[in-house]
């Protein structure tokens, strides 16, 4: 049986939510993201794109390209709330769905044509979402996730597109190679240097030629260019790592401030681990200097989720890594190699008082918020905290880097 995969994408989601809350923003150029010059554009309205603005662009550059744009900082909690409403509608209507990001969904409608047309069903689902939420949404429908995603991007804004079985290659052929999922700026430039412009050219090449140029990724890109993709719709995705980072308004060499922020970050992520009943066995620290050179260092450790174990190790990593004495633009930490499990008791160092303390602190945070109880050394660190449990199966909310 041929598969039928639906891809749904909320158009300019952050912008659409802001307009839902303030109708005066309709048809106005909007930028959502970091409001300072060091901020990043998390989302932009279609009105700004004619000026060359796109998401991921430095806010400073976006403001120069489109000086009349209205800049909004954005609120992750508000966006999550609206995303959850859409998720609930989809959950009620489709047999199997995957939430791949805060504003993107896949649904496996295979076999539904026997009882009800997949295209008709998808159209009615889209109209239901628009009617009940007021948010514009587009969809693509095809035999796999890759072609459906490309079709959605071609259907935008606020429209739909169905690619019939057997028409995947002709649909993709005239499109730019940049429209292939997985082709970022660097890969795009590599392919352009080879004289490749349209997907059609990749379709006409042997796969091993792409592999010689781009390695294993070349084979994946060749398959996607030919409309080949067997990736299943995954209802739940287990997170393999958790991280946080902060970009500073001004580059700093204040080591006391940096250590305080690292302590606050570690304390919060350790709480998230315990909250999700997770343990980490690998920690990493990242530093980006004012010259944009970025360095990271990781360390394998026994499985743990305890602040008093993780904080000294993170600070030791930082001390080992930070040896240039240059101004720092960004710092971050990452916990990986995550496994299911509760806090591991150290038979020699841990006491009943420490275990009871963690239990009490976590209960307070669960009730009053992540920042309700923090170490004194991390009190000066701003915006360290999360709006939701990162291990609830939902994809992370991607906003512009928070500033410190």
Number of C-alpha atoms within 10 A of each C-alpha: 5 10 17 22 24 29 29 25 23 23 23 22 22 28 24 23 20 20 18 15 9 10 9 10 15 14 11 15 19 25 30 27 27 23 19 14 13 20 24 24 28 24 24 27 24 18 15 22 15 11 13 11 24 19 19 16 18 20 26 17 17 25 18 12 16 19 14 12 19 15 20 17 17 21 14 15 13 12 19 18 11 17 20 14 14 21 19 10 15 23 14 8 13 15 12 15 22 23 22 18 14 22 23 21 21 27 26 24 22 17 14 16 13 8 7 10 13 22 20 11 16 23 16 12 17 20 16 15 19 17 11 11 16 14 20 21 24 25 31 29 28 28 26 24 27 23 29 26 26 22 26 25 20 17 16 19 17 17 17 22 20 19 16 12 11 11 12 20 17 14 18 23 19 13 17 14 24 18 19 21 14 14 16 12 10 9 16 19 14 14 19 14 10 10 10 16 17 18 25 20 14 22 18 12 11 11 16 14 14 19 16 12 14 16 12 12 16 18 19 18 23 23 16 22 28 21 26 18 15 11 9 14 19 14 14 14 14 12 17 12 16 20 15 20 21 21 19 17 15 14 15 16 14 10 13 10 15 19 19 19 25 27 25 26 26 31 23 20 27 25 22 23 26 20 18 16 16 21 25 26 16 18 23 19 24 20 22 19 20 15 10 11 10 14 13 16 15 18 13 12 13 11 18 24 27 23 17 12 13 21 19 13 17 24 18 13 19 24 12 10 16 18 8 8 9 14 15 25 22 24 22 20 23 20 25 18 16 20 18 11 16 16 16 13 14 9 7 6 7 11 12 8 9 14 13 11 12 16 12 12 15 20 13 15 17 14 9 11 15 22 17 13 13 15 11 10 15 20 15 12 17 14 14 22 17 16 11 16 14 19 20 12 14 20 19 16 16 10 19 24 19 21 18 16
